Amino acid sequence: MKTQNLDTSTEIIQHEYKGTSAESVQHHYDEGNEFYRLWLDDTMTYTCALWEEGEMYDALKTAQIRKLDFHIKQAKAKGARRVLDIGCGWGALLRRLVEVHDVEKAVGLTLSKAQAEWVKSLKNPQIEVYLENWSDHCPENPYDAILGVGILEHVARLELSETEKVKTYRHFFLRCHELLQPGGWMSLQTGVYGNMRREDFSQFIATEIFPESDYPRLADLAKASEQLFEIVAIRNDPEHYERTCKAWLSKLKTNRAAAVNLIGEEAVVRYEKYLNFCIIGFHIRTINLVRIAMRRIDNPRKAVSTSQEE
C-alpha cells in the first residue's frame, strides 16, 4: 500500500466518476409521479423510515416524518439560514425544513426531471431545486448544514474497482467540505454492504432498477471522509428498512391494478421483485442501513491518500 501526504485544503481528485448519470437516475425515478403516489406515503418519501417498536405499516407517514426530523436534528439544521439536501427526491425534507424547522432557504439537488418538476410545483419561495449533479453544484455561499438521505448509493458505480470507489467517495466528501460552512454538520443515510460480497450484488438491481449504482462499504466511507469530517454518531437500522419495504409492497399490492394501468404489468412485476429483494436482504443482513452524523473538520491536517499500489 502506497501512501502520500496531502493537504486537504488543496487536494483535488481528478477522474471521470461523478456518480450516477442523469439518464440512469431518470430510468428509475421518472416512471411517473402518479405511480409513486400509489405506494409511498403522503410526503412522497422514498427512503428508509424511522420506526418505533410495535408500529404497524399504516404508520408509514408518521415513521417517515420521524426520520426527516431525525436527520434535521443530526445536522443541527433547525433555524439555519441555508441548508442543502443532496438527492432531494420529491422534496419532503425541503418542506419539513422550511415549514417546521424555521430554515430560511432549503436547496435541493436531483437529476430526476419528474422530481424537480414536483418540487417546483410546490411554489414555495423558501425552496429551491436544481437539476444538477452534486459534483457540479457551485453556490455563491456555503451552506449551514447538508443532508444526504439515500444519495451515497448513487455516488460510485458497481463496476469500479475498490480503489476507484474510495476515490469517488473522497470526491463526494471533498465537495461537501467545500459546500459546508466552518463548524457545519452533515447527516447521511445509506444502505451499506453487510454480509455480502460485491461480486454477489444482484445484477437485477444493478441493471434493471438502479443502473450505475452500488452500495458503499462502511469502511470505504470512513476512509474517504478521513481528515475532512469527524464521524460523531452512527446507527445501524436494517430492520427499519425491511419494515419500510414491507409497507411499500403492501400499498403497491393494494393499488396494483392502478399501477399496472400507469406503467404496465412488466414494470410493476419489476418493482415487486425489487421490494422483495430488499426485504430479504435487510432481513438476513446482506445489506445494512446506516444513519451517520458528521461534523466538518475546519482545519484539516495532513491526510493519507486514497491511492493504493496494487
C-alpha positions in Angstrom: 0.0 0.0 0.0 1.4 3.4 -1.0 0.6 6.5 1.0 1.2 10.1 0.3 0.8 13.2 2.5 -1.7 15.6 1.1 -3.0 19.0 2.3 -6.8 18.6 2.1 -7.2 22.3 1.6 -5.7 21.9 -1.9 -6.5 18.3 -2.5 -8.0 17.6 -5.9 -9.4 14.3 -7.1 -9.5 14.3 -10.9 -11.2 11.3 -12.6 -14.3 10.7 -14.6 -16.6 9.3 -11.9 -19.1 11.8 -10.6 -21.8 9.4 -9.6 -24.9 8.1 -11.4 -25.7 9.8 -14.7 -28.9 11.7 -15.2 -30.1 9.1 -17.7 -29.7 6.3 -15.1 -31.5 8.3 -12.4 -34.3 9.1 -14.8 -34.6 5.4 -15.7 -35.9 4.7 -12.2 -37.3 7.9 -10.7 -39.1 9.2 -13.8 -41.5 6.3 -14.0 -44.1 8.9 -13.2 -45.1 10.8 -10.1 -48.6 9.3 -10.1 -47.1 5.8 -9.9 -45.0 6.6 -6.8 -48.0 8.3 -5.2 -49.8 4.9 -5.2 -47.4 3.2 -2.8 -45.3 5.9 -1.0 -46.8 7.8 1.9 -48.3 11.3 1.6 -44.9 13.0 2.0 -43.6 11.1 -1.1 -40.5 10.0 0.9 -38.7 7.2 -0.9 -36.0 6.2 1.7 -36.0 4.1 4.9 -38.3 5.4 7.6 -37.5 5.5 11.3 -39.9 3.2 13.2 -40.9 2.8 16.8 -41.4 -0.6 18.3 -44.8 -2.0 17.6 -45.8 0.4 14.8 -47.9 -1.1 12.0 -47.5 -0.5 8.3 -50.3 2.1 8.4 -48.0 4.3 10.5 -45.6 4.8 7.5 -46.2 8.5 7.2 -45.5 9.0 10.9 -42.3 6.9 10.7 -41.1 8.9 7.7 -41.7 12.3 9.3 -39.8 11.0 12.4 -36.9 10.1 10.0 -36.9 13.6 8.5 -36.8 15.2 11.9 -34.1 12.9 13.0 -31.8 13.9 10.2 -32.6 17.6 10.6 -31.7 17.3 14.3 -28.5 15.4 13.5 -27.3 18.1 11.0 -28.2 20.8 13.5 -30.2 22.4 10.7 -33.1 23.9 12.8 -33.2 27.6 12.4 -30.4 27.6 9.8 -30.2 30.2 7.1 -29.4 27.9 4.2 -29.5 24.0 4.1 -28.6 21.7 1.2 -30.4 18.4 0.5 -28.3 16.3 -1.9 -30.6 13.9 -3.7 -33.8 15.7 -2.5 -36.3 13.4 -4.1 -39.8 14.9 -4.1 -38.9 17.5 -1.5 -40.1 16.0 1.7 -37.0 17.2 3.6 -37.1 20.6 1.9 -40.6 21.2 3.0 -40.0 20.0 6.6 -37.0 22.3 6.9 -38.9 25.4 6.0 -42.4 24.6 7.2 -41.5 23.2 10.6 -37.8 23.8 11.4 -37.6 27.5 10.6 -35.0 27.3 7.9 -34.8 30.4 5.7 -33.8 28.7 2.5 -33.7 25.0 1.6 -31.9 23.9 -1.6 -32.4 20.5 -3.2 -30.4 18.7 -5.9 -31.8 16.0 -8.1 -31.1 14.5 -11.5 -34.8 13.4 -12.0 -36.8 15.8 -14.1 -40.1 14.4 -12.6 -38.9 15.1 -9.1 -37.6 18.6 -9.9 -41.0 19.4 -11.5 -42.8 18.1 -8.4 -40.7 20.3 -6.1 -41.1 23.4 -8.3 -44.9 22.8 -8.3 -44.9 23.5 -4.6 -44.2 27.1 -5.4 -42.6 27.8 -2.1 -40.3 30.8 -2.3 -38.1 29.3 0.5 -37.4 26.2 -1.5 -35.1 26.0 -4.5 -34.4 22.9 -6.6 -31.7 22.3 -9.2 -31.5 19.6 -11.8 -27.8 19.2 -11.1 -25.1 16.8 -10.0 -23.6 17.3 -6.6 -20.2 17.5 -8.2 -21.2 20.4 -10.4 -23.1 22.5 -7.8 -21.3 25.8 -7.1 -23.4 28.1 -5.0 -22.3 31.7 -4.2 -22.1 30.9 -0.5 -21.6 27.8 1.6 -24.4 26.1 3.5 -25.0 25.8 7.2 -25.9 22.1 7.0 -26.0 19.3 4.5 -28.5 16.4 4.3 -27.9 13.4 2.1 -30.5 10.7 2.6 -30.1 8.0 0.0 -27.5 9.7 -2.1 -24.4 7.6 -1.4 -25.9 4.6 -3.2 -25.7 6.7 -6.3 -22.1 8.0 -5.9 -20.0 5.1 -7.1 -20.8 2.5 -9.7 -20.7 -1.2 -9.3 -18.1 -1.8 -12.0 -15.5 0.4 -10.3 -12.5 -1.1 -8.5 -12.3 -0.7 -4.7 -9.6 2.0 -5.2 -11.8 3.9 -7.7 -14.8 3.7 -5.4 -12.9 5.2 -2.5 -11.6 8.0 -4.8 -15.2 8.7 -5.9 -16.4 8.9 -2.3 -13.4 11.1 -1.5 -14.5 13.4 -4.3 -18.0 13.5 -2.7 -16.7 14.3 0.7 -14.4 17.0 -0.6 -17.3 18.7 -2.4 -19.4 18.5 0.8 -16.5 20.0 2.7 -16.3 22.9 0.3 -20.1 23.4 0.3 -20.4 23.5 4.1 -19.7 26.4 6.4 -17.0 26.0 9.1 -18.4 24.2 12.0 -21.2 22.8 9.9 -22.8 19.3 10.3 -23.9 16.8 7.8 -26.4 13.9 8.2 -26.3 10.9 5.8 -28.3 7.8 5.4 -27.4 4.9 3.1 -27.6 1.2 2.6 -24.2 -0.4 3.0 -22.8 -3.8 2.4 -23.4 -6.2 5.2 -22.8 -9.9 5.0 -22.4 -9.8 1.2 -19.5 -9.6 -1.2 -19.6 -7.1 -4.0 -19.4 -9.9 -6.6 -22.6 -11.3 -5.1 -24.5 -8.0 -5.7 -27.7 -8.7 -7.7 -27.3 -7.9 -11.4 -31.1 -7.4 -11.5 -30.7 -4.4 -9.1 -27.6 -3.1 -10.9 -29.2 -3.2 -14.4 -33.0 -3.1 -14.2 -33.5 -1.0 -11.0 -30.6 1.3 -10.3 -28.1 1.3 -13.2 -24.7 2.7 -12.4 -25.2 2.5 -8.7 -23.8 0.4 -5.8 -24.0 0.2 -2.1 -20.9 1.6 -0.3 -18.8 -0.3 2.3 -18.8 1.5 5.6 -15.1 1.2 5.8 -14.7 2.9 2.4 -16.8 5.9 3.7 -14.7 6.2 6.8 -11.5 6.1 4.7 -12.8 8.6 2.1 -14.0 11.1 4.7 -10.8 11.0 6.8 -9.5 14.4 7.8 -12.5 16.0 6.2 -15.3 15.0 8.5 -15.5 13.6 12.0 -17.9 10.8 12.4 -19.8 11.7 15.5 -22.6 9.2 15.6 -23.7 6.2 13.6 -26.6 3.8 14.0 -27.5 0.7 12.0 -31.2 0.0 11.3 -31.6 -2.8 8.7 -34.8 -3.9 10.3 -36.3 -0.4 9.7 -35.7 -0.7 6.0 -37.2 -4.2 6.0 -40.3 -2.8 7.6 -40.4 0.2 5.2 -40.2 -2.0 2.1 -42.9 -4.3 3.5 -45.1 -1.2 4.0 -44.4 -0.1 0.4 -45.0 -3.5 -1.0 -48.3 -3.8 0.9 -49.5 -0.5 -0.6 -48.3 -1.4 -4.1 -50.3 -4.7 -3.9 -53.4 -2.8 -2.7 -53.1 -0.4 -5.7 -51.7 -2.9 -8.1 -54.4 -2.5 -10.8 -53.9 1.2 -10.9 -50.2 0.7 -11.0 -50.4 -1.6 -14.0 -52.6 0.9 -15.7 -50.0 3.6 -15.3 -46.7 1.7 -16.1 -47.7 -1.7 -17.3 -47.6 -5.3 -15.9 -43.9 -5.9 -16.6 -42.7 -2.7 -14.8 -44.9 -3.5 -11.8 -43.5 -7.0 -11.5 -40.0 -5.5 -11.6 -40.8 -3.2 -8.6 -42.4 -6.1 -6.7 -39.3 -8.2 -7.3 -37.1 -5.3 -6.2 -39.0 -4.7 -2.9 -39.0 -8.4 -2.1 -35.2 -8.5 -2.8 -34.7 -5.6 -0.3 -37.0 -7.2 2.3 -34.9 -10.4 2.2 -31.6 -8.6 2.0 -32.2 -6.4 5.0 -33.8 -9.2 7.0 -30.7 -11.5 6.6 -28.3 -8.5 6.9 -26.6 -8.9 3.5 -27.5 -5.2 3.4 -27.4 -2.8 6.3 -28.9 0.7 6.7 -26.8 3.3 8.5 -27.5 6.8 9.6 -24.4 8.9 10.1 -23.8 12.3 11.8 -20.7 14.0 10.6 -19.0 17.3 11.7 -16.8 19.3 9.3 -13.1 19.4 10.2 -12.4 23.0 9.6 -8.6 22.9 9.7 -7.6 19.5 8.3 -4.0 18.5 8.8 -2.1 16.2 6.5 -4.3 13.4 5.2 -3.5 9.9 3.8 -4.0 9.5 0.1 -6.7 7.1 -1.0 -4.4 5.8 -3.8 -3.2 2.2 -3.5 -0.4 0.4 -5.1 -1.6 -3.0 -6.3 
